[in-house]
Amino acid sequence: MTLYEIKKNLSEYLGKEVSIKYNLGRNKYENYKVKIKELYDNIFLVENNMGIKSFSYNDVVTKIIKIDY
């Protein structure tokens, strides 16, 4: 996936709930049900009951996070 495709997909789900699987390394993962809050040039913000987190679009490209729409 390219950065353009990722931004386009995320913009379609702005304000909607998605599932994020975050790779912590050494076969450790965290799963989040989050709402896409805001999109910026280099990062995007997600919100869940724990607060707001930011991720880079490059995190998706390098498969540090996986987004299930």
C-alpha positions in Angstrom: 0.0 0.0 0.0 1.1 3.5 -0.7 0.8 6.5 1.6 -1.9 7.9 -0.7 -4.0 4.8 -0.5 -3.7 4.6 3.3 -4.8 8.3 3.6 -7.7 7.7 1.3 -8.9 4.6 3.1 -8.6 6.4 6.5 -10.5 9.4 5.2 -13.4 7.2 4.3 -13.5 5.9 7.9 -13.1 9.3 9.6 -15.3 9.3 12.7 -16.0 5.6 12.4 -14.8 2.7 14.5 -12.0 0.4 13.3 -9.8 -2.3 14.8 -6.1 -1.7 15.1 -3.5 -4.4 15.9 -0.3 -2.9 17.2 2.9 -4.9 16.9 5.1 -4.4 20.0 7.8 -6.8 18.8 8.8 -10.3 20.0 5.4 -11.6 19.0 3.5 -9.2 21.3 0.5 -7.4 20.1 -2.1 -5.0 21.4 -5.6 -4.8 19.9 -7.7 -1.6 20.0 -11.2 -0.8 19.0 -10.8 2.9 18.1 -12.5 5.7 16.3 -10.5 7.6 13.7 -10.5 11.2 15.1 -8.3 13.4 12.8 -6.0 13.1 9.8 -2.9 15.2 9.3 -0.1 15.2 6.7 2.2 12.7 8.5 0.1 11.3 11.4 -3.4 10.3 12.2 -5.2 10.4 15.6 -7.4 7.7 17.0 -9.5 7.7 20.1 -10.7 5.0 22.5 -11.8 4.8 26.1 -8.2 5.1 27.2 -7.6 8.4 25.4 -6.1 9.6 22.2 -3.2 7.9 20.4 -1.3 9.0 17.3 0.2 6.8 14.6 2.2 7.5 11.5 1.1 6.5 8.1 4.5 4.8 7.8 3.5 2.6 10.7 0.9 1.1 8.4 3.3 0.8 5.5 6.0 -1.0 7.6 3.3 -3.2 9.2 3.9 -2.0 12.8 0.1 -1.5 12.9 -2.6 -3.3 11.0 -6.0 -1.6 10.5 -9.1 -3.7 10.0 -11.9 -1.6 8.5 
